């Protein structure tokens, strides 16, 4: 699942993540209107944060596969 956040590079501010792109766009429009007179400052944009697997899960999986292979080869190599 994706989440989104608005970033105004001109102000150096990144908003909290929101559940959908439309919410981030509303935050962008509100900020542009209130702070930049409705204009689009250079470098502002909507950032998508894709869901990522748990950090380290690939290393854990590789370790489990290695252990299983060692166990399998130990039983069938005798």
PDB file of N, CA, C and O in Angstrom:
ATOM      1  N   UNK A   1       0.844  -1.177   0.000  1.00  0.00           N
ATOM      2  CA  UNK A   1       0.000   0.000   0.000  1.00  0.00           C
ATOM      3  C   UNK A   1       0.890   1.241   0.000  1.00  0.00           C
ATOM      4  O   UNK A   1       1.908   1.281   0.691  1.00  0.00           O
ATOM      5  N   UNK A   2       0.512   2.230  -0.759  1.00  0.00           N
ATOM      6  CA  UNK A   2       1.287   3.454  -0.861  1.00  0.00           C
ATOM      7  C   UNK A   2       0.759   4.507   0.089  1.00  0.00           C
ATOM      8  O   UNK A   2      -0.416   4.511   0.458  1.00  0.00           O
ATOM      9  N   UNK A   3       1.643   5.386   0.470  1.00  0.00           N
ATOM     10  CA  UNK A   3       1.254   6.593   1.176  1.00  0.00           C
ATOM     11  C   UNK A   3       1.933   7.750   0.448  1.00  0.00           C
ATOM     12  O   UNK A   3       2.853   7.537  -0.341  1.00  0.00           O
ATOM     13  N   UNK A   4       1.486   8.953   0.710  1.00  0.00           N
ATOM     14  CA  UNK A   4       1.975  10.122  -0.019  1.00  0.00           C
ATOM     15  C   UNK A   4       2.259  11.248   0.960  1.00  0.00           C
ATOM     16  O   UNK A   4       1.690  11.304   2.051  1.00  0.00           O
ATOM     17  N   UNK A   5       3.155  12.147   0.549  1.00  0.00           N
ATOM     18  CA  UNK A   5       3.397  13.343   1.334  1.00  0.00           C
ATOM     19  C   UNK A   5       3.826  14.468   0.405  1.00  0.00           C
ATOM     20  O   UNK A   5       4.434  14.252  -0.643  1.00  0.00           O
ATOM     21  N   UNK A   6       3.489  15.665   0.830  1.00  0.00           N
ATOM     22  CA  UNK A   6       3.834  16.849   0.052  1.00  0.00           C
ATOM     23  C   UNK A   6       5.135  17.422   0.582  1.00  0.00           C
ATOM     24  O   UNK A   6       5.352  17.476   1.793  1.00  0.00           O
ATOM     25  N   UNK A   7       6.001  17.850  -0.328  1.00  0.00           N
ATOM     26  CA  UNK A   7       7.276  18.468   0.036  1.00  0.00           C
ATOM     27  C   UNK A   7       7.405  19.799  -0.683  1.00  0.00           C
ATOM     28  O   UNK A   7       7.289  19.871  -1.907  1.00  0.00           O
ATOM     29  N   UNK A   8       7.648  20.866   0.098  1.00  0.00           N
ATOM     30  CA  UNK A   8       7.934  22.180  -0.473  1.00  0.00           C
ATOM     31  C   UNK A   8       9.421  22.435  -0.262  1.00  0.00           C
ATOM     32  O   UNK A   8       9.854  22.751   0.846  1.00  0.00           O
ATOM     33  N   UNK A   9      10.191  22.298  -1.322  1.00  0.00           N
ATOM     34  CA  UNK A   9      11.635  22.492  -1.226  1.00  0.00           C
ATOM     35  C   UNK A   9      11.984  23.942  -0.920  1.00  0.00           C
ATOM     36  O   UNK A   9      12.977  24.212  -0.243  1.00  0.00           O
ATOM     37  N   UNK A  10      11.175  24.880  -1.415  1.00  0.00           N
ATOM     38  CA  UNK A  10      11.446  26.295  -1.173  1.00  0.00           C
ATOM     39  C   UNK A  10      11.377  26.627   0.316  1.00  0.00           C
ATOM     40  O   UNK A  10      12.152  27.447   0.809  1.00  0.00           O
ATOM     41  N   UNK A  11      10.453  25.995   1.026  1.00  0.00           N
ATOM     42  CA  UNK A  11      10.296  26.230   2.465  1.00  0.00           C
ATOM     43  C   UNK A  11      11.085  25.227   3.304  1.00  0.00           C
ATOM     44  O   UNK A  11      11.278  25.434   4.502  1.00  0.00           O
ATOM     45  N   UNK A  12      11.540  24.144   2.678  1.00  0.00           N
ATOM     46  CA  UNK A  12      12.267  23.105   3.405  1.00  0.00           C
ATOM     47  C   UNK A  12      11.375  22.306   4.340  1.00  0.00           C
ATOM     48  O   UNK A  12      11.810  21.877   5.409  1.00  0.00           O
ATOM     49  N   UNK A  13      10.125  22.107   3.934  1.00  0.00           N
ATOM     50  CA  UNK A  13       9.144  21.411   4.779  1.00  0.00           C
ATOM     51  C   UNK A  13       8.598  20.199   4.042  1.00  0.00           C
ATOM     52  O   UNK A  13       8.289  20.271   2.853  1.00  0.00           O
ATOM     53  N   UNK A  14       8.483  19.086   4.757  1.00  0.00           N
ATOM     54  CA  UNK A  14       7.812  17.894   4.249  1.00  0.00           C
ATOM     55  C   UNK A  14       6.664  17.590   5.199  1.00  0.00           C
ATOM     56  O   UNK A  14       6.861  17.499   6.411  1.00  0.00           O
ATOM     57  N   UNK A  15       5.468  17.434   4.651  1.00  0.00           N
ATOM     58  CA  UNK A  15       4.283  17.173   5.454  1.00  0.00           C
ATOM     59  C   UNK A  15       4.231  15.712   5.880  1.00  0.00           C
ATOM     60  O   UNK A  15       4.953  14.872   5.343  1.00  0.00           O
ATOM     61  N   UNK A  16       3.375  15.422   6.845  1.00  0.00           N
ATOM     62  CA  UNK A  16       3.159  14.050   7.306  1.00  0.00           C
ATOM     63  C   UNK A  16       2.608  13.199   6.164  1.00  0.00           C
ATOM     64  O   UNK A  16       1.963  13.715   5.251  1.00  0.00           O
ATOM     65  N   UNK A  17       2.863  11.909   6.221  1.00  0.00           N
ATOM     66  CA  UNK A  17       2.317  10.993   5.216  1.00  0.00           C
ATOM     67  C   UNK A  17       0.803  10.917   5.352  1.00  0.00           C
ATOM     68  O   UNK A  17       0.259  10.950   6.455  1.00  0.00           O
ATOM     69  N   UNK A  18       0.136  10.815   4.206  1.00  0.00           N
ATOM     70  CA  UNK A  18      -1.322  10.641   4.165  1.00  0.00           C
ATOM     71  C   UNK A  18      -1.636   9.403   3.336  1.00  0.00           C
ATOM     72  O   UNK A  18      -0.788   8.908   2.593  1.00  0.00           O
ATOM     73  N   UNK A  19      -2.852   8.915   3.470  1.00  0.00           N
ATOM     74  CA  UNK A  19      -3.227   7.634   2.872  1.00  0.00           C
ATOM     75  C   UNK A  19      -3.381   7.667   1.361  1.00  0.00           C
ATOM     76  O   UNK A  19      -3.170   6.646   0.705  1.00  0.00           O
ATOM     77  N   UNK A  20      -3.746   8.820   0.784  1.00  0.00           N
ATOM     78  CA  UNK A  20      -3.937   8.835  -0.665  1.00  0.00           C
ATOM     79  C   UNK A  20      -3.394  10.119  -1.286  1.00  0.00           C
ATOM     80  O   UNK A  20      -3.184  11.125  -0.608  1.00  0.00           O
ATOM     81  N   UNK A  21      -3.179  10.052  -2.568  1.00  0.00           N
ATOM     82  CA  UNK A  21      -2.574  11.170  -3.303  1.00  0.00           C
ATOM     83  C   UNK A  21      -3.436  12.420  -3.242  1.00  0.00           C
ATOM     84  O   UNK A  21      -2.911  13.531  -3.171  1.00  0.00           O
ATOM     85  N   UNK A  22      -4.741  12.254  -3.267  1.00  0.00           N
ATOM     86  CA  UNK A  22      -5.639  13.414  -3.245  1.00  0.00           C
ATOM     87  C   UNK A  22      -5.449  14.241  -1.970  1.00  0.00           C
ATOM     88  O   UNK A  22      -5.489  15.470  -2.028  1.00  0.00           O
ATOM     89  N   UNK A  23      -5.245  13.595  -0.828  1.00  0.00           N
ATOM     90  CA  UNK A  23      -5.013  14.323   0.417  1.00  0.00           C
ATOM     91  C   UNK A  23      -3.715  15.133   0.333  1.00  0.00           C
ATOM     92  O   UNK A  23      -3.661  16.277   0.785  1.00  0.00           O
ATOM     93  N   UNK A  24      -2.679  14.537  -0.244  1.00  0.00           N
ATOM     94  CA  UNK A  24      -1.407  15.250  -0.392  1.00  0.00           C
ATOM     95  C   UNK A  24      -1.565  16.436  -1.344  1.00  0.00           C
ATOM     96  O   UNK A  24      -0.980  17.495  -1.119  1.00  0.00           O
ATOM     97  N   UNK A  25      -2.347  16.262  -2.393  1.00  0.00           N
ATOM     98  CA  UNK A  25      -2.600  17.358  -3.331  1.00  0.00           C
ATOM     99  C   UNK A  25      -3.348  18.495  -2.652  1.00  0.00           C
ATOM    100  O   UNK A  25      -3.070  19.662  -2.927  1.00  0.00           O
ATOM    101  N   UNK A  26      -4.294  18.178  -1.766  1.00  0.00           N
ATOM    102  CA  UNK A  26      -5.022  19.202  -1.027  1.00  0.00           C
ATOM    103  C   UNK A  26      -4.092  19.988  -0.106  1.00  0.00           C
ATOM    104  O   UNK A  26      -4.215  21.207   0.011  1.00  0.00           O
ATOM    105  N   UNK A  27      -3.163  19.292   0.546  1.00  0.00           N
ATOM    106  CA  UNK A  27      -2.179  19.973   1.390  1.00  0.00           C
ATOM    107  C   UNK A  27      -1.299  20.892   0.549  1.00  0.00           C
ATOM    108  O   UNK A  27      -0.981  22.008   0.958  1.00  0.00           O
ATOM    109  N   UNK A  28      -0.909  20.409  -0.634  1.00  0.00           N
ATOM    110  CA  UNK A  28      -0.098  21.223  -1.539  1.00  0.00           C
ATOM    111  C   UNK A  28      -0.842  22.493  -1.946  1.00  0.00           C
ATOM    112  O   UNK A  28      -0.281  23.587  -1.886  1.00  0.00           O
ATOM    113  N   UNK A  29      -2.095  22.352  -2.357  1.00  0.00           N
ATOM    114  CA  UNK A  29      -2.877  23.512  -2.792  1.00  0.00           C
ATOM    115  C   UNK A  29      -3.080  24.510  -1.656  1.00  0.00           C
ATOM    116  O   UNK A  29      -2.996  25.720  -1.867  1.00  0.00           O
ATOM    117  N   UNK A  30      -3.346  24.006  -0.458  1.00  0.00           N
ATOM    118  CA  UNK A  30      -3.539  24.879   0.704  1.00  0.00           C
ATOM    119  C   UNK A  30      -2.248  25.657   1.002  1.00  0.00           C
ATOM    120  O   UNK A  30      -2.287  26.865   1.236  1.00  0.00           O
ATOM    121  N   UNK A  31      -1.114  24.963   0.991  1.00  0.00           N
ATOM    122  CA  UNK A  31       0.168  25.608   1.268  1.00  0.00           C
ATOM    123  C   UNK A  31       0.504  26.638   0.186  1.00  0.00           C
ATOM    124  O   UNK A  31       0.903  27.761   0.495  1.00  0.00           O
ATOM    125  N   UNK A  32       0.343  26.253  -1.068  1.00  0.00           N
ATOM    126  CA  UNK A  32       0.634  27.188  -2.159  1.00  0.00           C
ATOM    127  C   UNK A  32      -0.204  28.458  -2.031  1.00  0.00           C
ATOM    128  O   UNK A  32       0.291  29.566  -2.236  1.00  0.00           O
ATOM    129  N   UNK A  33      -1.469  28.282  -1.692  1.00  0.00           N
ATOM    130  CA  UNK A  33      -2.371  29.422  -1.565  1.00  0.00           C
ATOM    131  C   UNK A  33      -1.992  30.321  -0.395  1.00  0.00           C
ATOM    132  O   UNK A  33      -1.946  31.544  -0.534  1.00  0.00           O
ATOM    133  N   UNK A  34      -1.718  29.711   0.763  1.00  0.00           N
ATOM    134  CA  UNK A  34      -1.448  30.481   1.972  1.00  0.00           C
ATOM    135  C   UNK A  34      -0.064  31.114   1.987  1.00  0.00           C
ATOM    136  O   UNK A  34       0.100  32.224   2.492  1.00  0.00           O
ATOM    137  N   UNK A  35       0.931  30.425   1.442  1.00  0.00           N
ATOM    138  CA  UNK A  35       2.317  30.886   1.588  1.00  0.00           C
ATOM    139  C   UNK A  35       2.892  31.463   0.292  1.00  0.00           C
ATOM    140  O   UNK A  35       3.675  32.412   0.335  1.00  0.00           O
ATOM    141  N   UNK A  36       2.519  30.913  -0.835  1.00  0.00           N
ATOM    142  CA  UNK A  36       3.143  31.307  -2.103  1.00  0.00           C
ATOM    143  C   UNK A  36       2.171  32.038  -3.037  1.00  0.00           C
ATOM    144  O   UNK A  36       2.421  32.123  -4.239  1.00  0.00           O
ATOM    145  N   UNK A  37       1.088  32.557  -2.505  1.00  0.00           N
ATOM    146  CA  UNK A  37       0.142  33.322  -3.313  1.00  0.00           C
ATOM    147  C   UNK A  37      -0.489  32.524  -4.436  1.00  0.00           C
ATOM    148  O   UNK A  37      -0.896  33.091  -5.450  1.00  0.00           O
ATOM    149  N   UNK A  38      -0.575  31.211  -4.267  1.00  0.00           N
ATOM    150  CA  UNK A  38      -1.177  30.344  -5.276  1.00  0.00           C
ATOM    151  C   UNK A  38      -0.191  29.815  -6.301  1.00  0.00           C
ATOM    152  O   UNK A  38      -0.538  28.946  -7.101  1.00  0.00           O
ATOM    153  N   UNK A  39       1.023  30.322  -6.290  1.00  0.00           N
ATOM    154  CA  UNK A  39       2.039  29.883  -7.249  1.00  0.00           C
ATOM    155  C   UNK A  39       2.684  28.577  -6.832  1.00  0.00           C
ATOM    156  O   UNK A  39       2.582  28.145  -5.684  1.00  0.00           O
ATOM    157  N   UNK A  40       3.347  27.964  -7.788  1.00  0.00           N
ATOM    158  CA  UNK A  40       4.040  26.704  -7.532  1.00  0.00           C
ATOM    159  C   UNK A  40       5.525  26.982  -7.351  1.00  0.00           C
ATOM    160  O   UNK A  40       6.214  27.307  -8.318  1.00  0.00           O
ATOM    161  N   UNK A  41       6.033  26.857  -6.116  1.00  0.00           N
ATOM    162  CA  UNK A  41       7.460  27.109  -5.907  1.00  0.00           C
ATOM    163  C   UNK A  41       8.315  26.027  -6.569  1.00  0.00           C
ATOM    164  O   UNK A  41       7.884  24.886  -6.735  1.00  0.00           O
ATOM    165  N   UNK A  42       9.515  26.408  -6.935  1.00  0.00           N
ATOM    166  CA  UNK A  42      10.439  25.442  -7.533  1.00  0.00           C
ATOM    167  C   UNK A  42      10.719  24.306  -6.555  1.00  0.00           C
ATOM    168  O   UNK A  42      10.972  24.534  -5.372  1.00  0.00           O
ATOM    169  N   UNK A  43      10.670  23.091  -7.065  1.00  0.00           N
ATOM    170  CA  UNK A  43      11.050  21.933  -6.271  1.00  0.00           C
ATOM    171  C   UNK A  43       9.961  21.356  -5.394  1.00  0.00           C
ATOM    172  O   UNK A  43      10.226  20.442  -4.614  1.00  0.00           O
ATOM    173  N   UNK A  44       8.731  21.867  -5.498  1.00  0.00           N
ATOM    174  CA  UNK A  44       7.705  21.234  -4.655  1.00  0.00           C
ATOM    175  C   UNK A  44       7.112  20.048  -5.389  1.00  0.00           C
ATOM    176  O   UNK A  44       7.151  19.990  -6.618  1.00  0.00           O
ATOM    177  N   UNK A  45       6.566  19.108  -4.647  1.00  0.00           N
ATOM    178  CA  UNK A  45       5.994  17.941  -5.294  1.00  0.00           C
ATOM    179  C   UNK A  45       5.413  16.950  -4.309  1.00  0.00           C
ATOM    180  O   UNK A  45       5.583  17.070  -3.096  1.00  0.00           O
ATOM    181  N   UNK A  46       4.729  15.975  -4.858  1.00  0.00           N
ATOM    182  CA  UNK A  46       4.129  14.893  -4.092  1.00  0.00           C
ATOM    183  C   UNK A  46       5.081  13.702  -4.165  1.00  0.00           C
ATOM    184  O   UNK A  46       5.501  13.299  -5.249  1.00  0.00           O
ATOM    185  N   UNK A  47       5.413  13.149  -3.019  1.00  0.00           N
ATOM    186  CA  UNK A  47       6.283  11.983  -2.960  1.00  0.00           C
ATOM    187  C   UNK A  47       5.456  10.757  -2.615  1.00  0.00           C
ATOM    188  O   UNK A  47       4.681  10.772  -1.659  1.00  0.00           O
ATOM    189  N   UNK A  48       5.623   9.690  -3.397  1.00  0.00           N
ATOM    190  CA  UNK A  48       4.946   8.422  -3.112  1.00  0.00           C
ATOM    191  C   UNK A  48       5.899   7.547  -2.314  1.00  0.00           C
ATOM    192  O   UNK A  48       7.067   7.396  -2.672  1.00  0.00           O
ATOM    193  N   UNK A  49       5.398   6.981  -1.246  1.00  0.00           N
ATOM    194  CA  UNK A  49       6.182   6.070  -0.420  1.00  0.00           C
ATOM    195  C   UNK A  49       5.573   4.690  -0.561  1.00  0.00           C
ATOM    196  O   UNK A  49       4.560   4.375   0.062  1.00  0.00           O
ATOM    197  N   UNK A  50       6.201   3.877  -1.387  1.00  0.00           N
ATOM    198  CA  UNK A  50       5.703   2.522  -1.605  1.00  0.00           C
ATOM    199  C   UNK A  50       5.971   1.671  -0.373  1.00  0.00           C
ATOM    200  O   UNK A  50       6.987   1.837   0.302  1.00  0.00           O
ATOM    201  N   UNK A  51       5.070   0.780  -0.094  1.00  0.00           N
ATOM    202  CA  UNK A  51       5.282  -0.148   1.018  1.00  0.00           C
ATOM    203  C   UNK A  51       6.489  -1.011   0.705  1.00  0.00           C
ATOM    204  O   UNK A  51       6.641  -1.515  -0.408  1.00  0.00           O
ATOM    205  N   UNK A  52       7.326  -1.169   1.682  1.00  0.00           N
ATOM    206  CA  UNK A  52       8.524  -1.970   1.505  1.00  0.00           C
ATOM    207  C   UNK A  52       8.483  -3.127   2.481  1.00  0.00           C
ATOM    208  O   UNK A  52       7.910  -3.012   3.564  1.00  0.00           O
ATOM    209  N   UNK A  53       9.084  -4.232   2.107  1.00  0.00           N
ATOM    210  CA  UNK A  53       9.134  -5.343   3.050  1.00  0.00           C
ATOM    211  C   UNK A  53       9.931  -4.955   4.280  1.00  0.00           C
ATOM    212  O   UNK A  53      10.716  -4.006   4.257  1.00  0.00           O
ATOM    213  N   UNK A  54       9.724  -5.685   5.330  1.00  0.00           N
ATOM    214  CA  UNK A  54      10.410  -5.430   6.586  1.00  0.00           C
ATOM    215  C   UNK A  54      11.914  -5.411   6.346  1.00  0.00           C
ATOM    216  O   UNK A  54      12.435  -6.312   5.688  1.00  0.00           O
ATOM    217  N   UNK A  55      12.640  -4.393   6.870  1.00  0.00           N
ATOM    218  CA  UNK A  55      14.094  -4.331   6.652  1.00  0.00           C
ATOM    219  C   UNK A  55      14.790  -5.595   7.143  1.00  0.00           C
ATOM    220  O   UNK A  55      14.516  -6.079   8.241  1.00  0.00           O
ATOM    221  N   UNK A  56      15.665  -6.107   6.344  1.00  0.00           N
ATOM    222  CA  UNK A  56      16.417  -7.297   6.724  1.00  0.00           C
ATOM    223  C   UNK A  56      15.717  -8.605   6.412  1.00  0.00           C
ATOM    224  O   UNK A  56      16.279  -9.676   6.639  1.00  0.00           O
ATOM    225  N   UNK A  57      14.493  -8.535   5.893  1.00  0.00           N
ATOM    226  CA  UNK A  57      13.756  -9.769   5.647  1.00  0.00           C
ATOM    227  C   UNK A  57      14.444 -10.637   4.597  1.00  0.00           C
ATOM    228  O   UNK A  57      14.357 -11.863   4.664  1.00  0.00           O
ATOM    229  N   UNK A  58      15.122 -10.028   3.633  1.00  0.00           N
ATOM    230  CA  UNK A  58      15.846 -10.805   2.622  1.00  0.00           C
ATOM    231  C   UNK A  58      17.001 -11.584   3.233  1.00  0.00           C
ATOM    232  O   UNK A  58      17.235 -12.737   2.868  1.00  0.00           O
ATOM    233  N   UNK A  59      17.722 -10.967   4.159  1.00  0.00           N
ATOM    234  CA  UNK A  59      18.843 -11.645   4.815  1.00  0.00           C
ATOM    235  C   UNK A  59      18.342 -12.779   5.697  1.00  0.00           C
ATOM    236  O   UNK A  59      18.961 -13.841   5.765  1.00  0.00           O
ATOM    237  N   UNK A  60      17.228 -12.553   6.369  1.00  0.00           N
ATOM    238  CA  UNK A  60      16.656 -13.605   7.224  1.00  0.00           C
ATOM    239  C   UNK A  60      16.223 -14.789   6.375  1.00  0.00           C
ATOM    240  O   UNK A  60      16.485 -15.939   6.727  1.00  0.00           O
ATOM    241  N   UNK A  61      15.564 -14.514   5.265  1.00  0.00           N
ATOM    242  CA  UNK A  61      15.121 -15.579   4.367  1.00  0.00           C
ATOM    243  C   UNK A  61      16.314 -16.353   3.812  1.00  0.00           C
ATOM    244  O   UNK A  61      16.286 -17.582   3.748  1.00  0.00           O
ATOM    245  N   UNK A  62      17.354 -15.640   3.413  1.00  0.00           N
ATOM    246  CA  UNK A  62      18.548 -16.309   2.891  1.00  0.00           C
ATOM    247  C   UNK A  62      19.182 -17.196   3.961  1.00  0.00           C
ATOM    248  O   UNK A  62      19.647 -18.296   3.661  1.00  0.00           O
ATOM    249  N   UNK A  63      19.201 -16.724   5.198  1.00  0.00           N
ATOM    250  CA  UNK A  63      19.744 -17.524   6.292  1.00  0.00           C
ATOM    251  C   UNK A  63      18.941 -18.783   6.540  1.00  0.00           C
ATOM    252  O   UNK A  63      19.506 -19.852   6.771  1.00  0.00           O
ATOM    253  N   UNK A  64      17.624 -18.661   6.493  1.00  0.00           N
ATOM    254  CA  UNK A  64      16.763 -19.833   6.684  1.00  0.00           C
ATOM    255  C   UNK A  64      16.955 -20.856   5.571  1.00  0.00           C
ATOM    256  O   UNK A  64      17.003 -22.058   5.833  1.00  0.00           O
ATOM    257  N   UNK A  65      17.065 -20.389   4.345  1.00  0.00           N
ATOM    258  CA  UNK A  65      17.294 -21.295   3.214  1.00  0.00           C
ATOM    259  C   UNK A  65      18.621 -22.015   3.382  1.00  0.00           C
ATOM    260  O   UNK A  65      18.717 -23.216   3.132  1.00  0.00           O
ATOM    261  N   UNK A  66      19.643 -21.283   3.804  1.00  0.00           N
ATOM    262  CA  UNK A  66      20.950 -21.897   4.017  1.00  0.00           C
ATOM    263  C   UNK A  66      20.878 -22.982   5.097  1.00  0.00           C
ATOM    264  O   UNK A  66      21.426 -24.069   4.916  1.00  0.00           O
ATOM    265  N   UNK A  67      20.217 -22.698   6.203  1.00  0.00           N
ATOM    266  CA  UNK A  67      20.077 -23.685   7.280  1.00  0.00           C
ATOM    267  C   UNK A  67      19.329 -24.915   6.780  1.00  0.00           C
ATOM    268  O   UNK A  67      19.726 -26.047   7.055  1.00  0.00           O
ATOM    269  N   UNK A  68      18.242 -24.686   6.041  1.00  0.00           N
ATOM    270  CA  UNK A  68      17.484 -25.821   5.507  1.00  0.00           C
ATOM    271  C   UNK A  68      18.327 -26.659   4.544  1.00  0.00           C
ATOM    272  O   UNK A  68      18.263 -27.888   4.565  1.00  0.00           O
ATOM    273  N   UNK A  69      19.105 -25.997   3.712  1.00  0.00           N
ATOM    274  CA  UNK A  69      19.975 -26.732   2.791  1.00  0.00           C
ATOM    275  C   UNK A  69      21.027 -27.539   3.552  1.00  0.00           C
ATOM    276  O   UNK A  69      21.311 -28.681   3.192  1.00  0.00           O
ATOM    277  N   UNK A  70      21.597 -26.961   4.586  1.00  0.00           N
ATOM    278  CA  UNK A  70      22.583 -27.681   5.390  1.00  0.00           C
ATOM    279  C   UNK A  70      21.953 -28.887   6.084  1.00  0.00           C
ATOM    280  O   UNK A  70      22.543 -29.966   6.129  1.00  0.00           O
ATOM    281  N   UNK A  71      20.755 -28.696   6.622  1.00  0.00           N
ATOM    282  CA  UNK A  71      20.064 -29.814   7.269  1.00  0.00           C
ATOM    283  C   UNK A  71      19.744 -30.917   6.262  1.00  0.00           C
ATOM    284  O   UNK A  71      19.936 -32.101   6.535  1.00  0.00           O
ATOM    285  N   UNK A  72      19.256 -30.507   5.099  1.00  0.00           N
ATOM    286  CA  UNK A  72      18.902 -31.473   4.064  1.00  0.00           C
ATOM    287  C   UNK A  72      20.144 -32.236   3.598  1.00  0.00           C
ATOM    288  O   UNK A  72      20.117 -33.462   3.485  1.00  0.00           O
ATOM    289  N   UNK A  73      21.220 -31.515   3.332  1.00  0.00           N
ATOM    290  CA  UNK A  73      22.437 -32.193   2.842  1.00  0.00           C
ATOM    291  C   UNK A  73      23.037 -33.070   3.932  1.00  0.00           C
ATOM    292  O   UNK A  73      23.634 -34.101   3.621  1.00  0.00           O
ATOM    293  N   UNK A  74      22.897 -32.696   5.188  1.00  0.00           N
ATOM    294  CA  UNK A  74      23.417 -33.507   6.287  1.00  0.00           C
ATOM    295  C   UNK A  74      22.676 -34.819   6.421  1.00  0.00           C
ATOM    296  O   UNK A  74      23.284 -35.839   6.746  1.00  0.00           O
ATOM    297  N   UNK A  75      21.394 -34.816   6.181  1.00  0.00           N
ATOM    298  CA  UNK A  75      20.587 -36.047   6.308  1.00  0.00           C
ATOM    299  C   UNK A  75      20.730 -36.957   5.095  1.00  0.00           C
ATOM    300  O   UNK A  75      20.703 -38.182   5.216  1.00  0.00           O
ATOM    301  N   UNK A  76      20.883 -36.346   3.933  1.00  0.00           N
ATOM    302  CA  UNK A  76      20.925 -37.156   2.706  1.00  0.00           C
ATOM    303  C   UNK A  76      22.343 -37.404   2.225  1.00  0.00           C
ATOM    304  O   UNK A  76      22.531 -38.101   1.228  1.00  0.00           O
ATOM    305  N   UNK A  77      23.329 -36.870   2.886  1.00  0.00           N
ATOM    306  CA  UNK A  77      24.700 -37.083   2.462  1.00  0.00           C
ATOM    307  C   UNK A  77      25.376 -38.230   3.187  1.00  0.00           C
ATOM    308  O   UNK A  77      26.547 -38.514   2.938  1.00  0.00           O
ATOM    309  N   UNK A  78      24.652 -38.899   4.086  1.00  0.00           N
ATOM    310  CA  UNK A  78      25.264 -39.974   4.880  1.00  0.00           C
ATOM    311  C   UNK A  78      25.242 -41.283   4.169  1.00  0.00           C
ATOM    312  O   UNK A  78      25.719 -42.284   4.704  1.00  0.00           O
TER     313      UNK A  78
END
